[in-house]
Amino acid sequence: MTTTSAAVRTRLTHPVIDSDGHTVEFEPAVMDYLQQVGGPRSVERYKTERTKGMASSLGGLLNWHRLTPDERRDQRATIPPWWALPAKNTLDRVTAMLPKLLYERLDDIGLDVTVLYPTFGLLAPHLDDEEIRRAACRAFNTYHADIFREYADRLIPVAVIPMHTPQEAIEELEYVVKTLGMKAVMLAGHVIRPVPVVARTAPEAARYAYWLDTFCLDSAYDYDPVWAKCVELKVAPTFHSVAMGWGSRTSISNYMYNHIGHFAEAGEALCKALFFGGVTRRFPSLKFAFLEGGVSTGARIYADLVARWNKRNPEALENYNPANLNAELLLDLCRRYGGRVTEGKLDQLSKASGTTINTKEAPEMRDDFRLCGIEKGEDIAARFVPHFYFGCEADDPMNATAFNRKANPFGAQLRAVFSSDIGHWDVPDMTEVTEEAHELVEHGAITEDDSRDFVFTKTTTVWTGMNPGFFAGTVDEKDVNILLAGGAK
């Protein structure tokens, strides 16, 4: 029986490439790899470590299950994901676990090629213990490289890369590309670090007082060597980190409250840092992808950047410079119209001038766009649009925002990439994802050309933008080469 997605794929004249499927690791096998990498006690230490961590890390969230309801309230323990994998659809559950079965079912799912992210391995780069973090990343990467190797013409596994320091990131990048032969990578999207003064003065409270290091602004380290290594190794930095446990996403009882928008929030934090930190200016060939957050977040960030440049560029800032306040006019208007509001207080008018920060000592702070090399609004489009790709699930109606050229500043089309999320709870039936991705065409929200961009062109160029040979040896090699020969961007 032909599935709905297989029927859609048959009608299309182009491949369907998935940039974010998920494999669900068979953990007993992964633990064998971990023991080989980290020694006999590494498995026990790994299991302990992933229930610890900073208060806002997913590892820390996993401790929720061990607490009583009273302890959860007392500690304000954020509820973690639960029932997050398919169960009733046992075929899909096992499909995500076994490469051979997934390979055989790809046609029914309507996919030509899928790039596969881990599930349990998503946590590995965020473990606090350096030795276990690095060993766990190495174990997951070796496991995935091994089990997918014979299916490389359609299944492409992603390596996980820790980012606590540039050195450990570079070492794992070198290993996965040069030793394991992997060509897709997922870097940790942030590092949760303790606030130094709290760590010094109140060590017990340090795990609750943290800051987010997003690598490009005010970071603890210079991460330019990591971006340079990505260019050298021809790998696109992609990110799939969580934001549950941040800010308002800390409900102790409602998973969905914490879940909605959390991938988008994690992606936004890093996307803005990469832009304002000038990374896309210094590394013009780099492509970045933020998975599972949706392109509507990217459209909003992009529009917000343009809007703020219009009001806060160095020239426009003079509209708000307290030095430009006409003191004589201010005094005159207050005398004439202030009445009881200003009566007897005219000598205090200087306190109402709006001065909130002294920029005389650091005049460069007057330009928040100083690292980006922005001189006009159109420069924002050049620094943002070609560099940032946003993973979009098949059933998200907001995918259409990528193609709303009338609304996006300067008529831009944002880089939306098809991200099926097969393997996880929001895909109860794998055989529906390609059909769902095409529904926006049927509803008139996007065109067939837009749909082709979504499931093929942009989903291709996020990978080939760094490595033109990314799809060499796959079933889509010929179509991809034709696309690239036409100058696809």
Secondary structure, DSSP 8 states (H G I E B T S, - for coil): ---HHHHHHHH-SS--EEEEEE----HHHHHHHHHHHH-TTHHHHHHHHTT-S-TTSHHHHGGGGGS-HHHHHHHT------S-S--SSHHHHHHHH-HHHHHHHHHHHT-SEEEEE-SGGGSGGG-S-HHHHHHHHHHHHHHHHHHHGGGTTTEEE-EEE--SSHHHHHHHHHIIIIIS----EEE-S-EEEE-HHHHHH-GGGGGGSEEEE-SSSS-SS--HHHHHHHHHHT--EEE----TTSTT---SS-HHHHHTTHHHHHHHHHHHHHHHTTHHHH-TT--EEE-SS-HHHHHHHHHHHHHHHHHHSTTGGGGT-GGG--HHHHHHHHHHH-GGGTTT-GGGGGGGS---S--SS-GGGG-TTTTTT-SSHHHHHHHHTTTEEEEE-TT-GGGGGGG-TTTSGGG---EEEE---TTSTT-S-GGGHHHHHHHHHHTTSS-HHHHHIIIIIHHHHHHHTT-TTTTTTSTTHHHHHHHHHTT--
